[in-house]
Amino acid sequence: MSRRGRGVYGIICVMRKPEILSPAGDFTCLQAALDAGADAVYFGLGTFNMRARSGVNFREEDLPEIARRCRERGAKAYLALNAIMFEDETGAVERTIIAAKPFVDAFIVSDWGVISLCRRHGAVFHVSTQMSTSNSGAVRFLASQGAARVVLARECTLSEVSRIAAAVPSVEIECFVHGAQCVAESGRCFMSHDAFGKSACRGECNQPCRRRFLVKAVDFFEDDAGNPVHESDTAFIVEPHTVMSARDLCSLGFIDRLIAAGIASFKIEGRARNADYVRTVTAAYRRAVDAVLAGEYTEKLAKTLVESVKTVFHREFSKGLYFGRPGADQFTDSENSLATTVKRHIGIVADYFIKAGIAQVKVQDHELAVGDTVQIHGPTTGVVELKVEGLRRDDEVLERAGRGTWATLKTPRCRVGDKVFYIERRG
């Protein structure tokens, strides 16, 4: 039944509550995602996934703790095994599946050999976007092979997503809603492999597409034998430009339409990004989805949430290919992040006094001052943000604490060794 709320931005036809699926590159990110309201997290174990080279992976011995934290919050945990698998790696992948199965709710896969291993061991699997699934026939076949969920190709328009979800209701549909986009969309890019010998299909991408290129128009003509001959390369030259760097996806402005399309899971890209990004983006999509389902989603709220995610790492935003291919606004003019805030490392938590709720901070880099907005990051703490209301050193009241000193301040619960950052506003 359709439902229209007063002042609601759009009309909701399907009120199924989608899962918010957040990235976790380490325990700090994992905790930040859970604290911000993620329904599920996805992560890697160092190999056989699309972030194998980024240093943002867990170890096999971390699996019990990952499962414990997720289950305490009623959240699910998905292990990414979505790189291609070579012939001599079957045994290692199979051992990973056997070891991880008791601790995860599903494996994210893209290789038919890995699918066969999941089937052999009765493991739930989701088909990665790396398989480039873009039509209901392919989804129906994957469902017949045991897939519990299919992450559609990022080339699919919103209309196509809706039709696919309606055509194959027996399998869940997952789509990306936020984060970086590859110039090759669903992957299978060989630029990094050709340039650096690092395959994107193995999670080793060096991202040559993010660099600046000098673009030239080169004139050729054919000689009498029909061979091309170089004539001129000065006819047209563009200054170095990020001509192949795709914009980031942001769906907060049309999240109601994604829910109406019947998507079961909203995936946030960013296993290589930090905990503040995970917390901020997860919280924004949590609020947006809850507002839609409560009939309280408005254009004003959407704009407010977009501004909130602009505070963390991002490139220029686009709507992806949800509203047509190839998309007129797919490439960014900026080489770096456009975040409206930047973190400056202050130091670490040297001690925490539980009864008093006071942290002692060792100031190593940026000074700490009354009135500052700071964040505390830690594997158990997650991300805590607060305004510094006062500083002390023993009986001395301070206005600021410089490098090489220490100070105490009131904070929520944190842990020794947690990192402390000053949040600087840009613009």
Buried (B, 14 or more C-beta within 10 A) or exposed (E): EEEEBEEBBBEBBBEEEBBBBBBBBBBBBBBBBBBBBBBBBBBBBBBBBBBBBBEBBBEEEBBEBBBEBBEEBEBBBBBBBBBBBEEEBBEEBBEBBEEBBEBBBBBBBBBEBBBBBBEEEEBBBBBBBBBBBBBBEBBBEBBEEBBBBBBBBBBBBBEBBBBBBEEBEEBBBBBBBBBBBBBBBBBEBEBBBEEEEBBBBBBBBBBBBBBEBEEEEEEEEEEEEEEEEEEEEEEEEEEEBBBBBBBBBBBBBBBBBBBBBBBBBBBBBBBBBBBBBBBBBBBBBBBBBBBBBEBBBBEEBBEBBBEBBBBBBBBBBBBBBBBEEEBEEBBBEEEEBBBBBBBEEBBBBBEBEEEEEBBBBBBBEBBBBBEBBBBBBBBBBBBBBBEBEEBBEEEEEBEBBEEEBBBBBBBEEBEEEBBBBBBEEEE
